[in-house]
């Protein structure tokens, strides 16, 4: 599954365009490598998302079965590994 679609389906990003913009700005990495919107994501991958002064790292547990995911299903797709506040 594409990275931008996973971020939208898992509700880590509100819209696919937001996920694409974060990827293009090098604010998302997959397994330590900057992720493009088309980067393939599979269970076991670690995704780090930087927003403002925070970095959240999640581990992909499973991929959604359909494009539409409920809130309860979206929460089962990943596990939060860490959340850090960046010092400026």
Helices and strands as residue ranges (DSSP letters): H 3-9, H 16-24, E 28-30, E 33-34, E 46-51, E 54-60, H 71-75, E 78-85
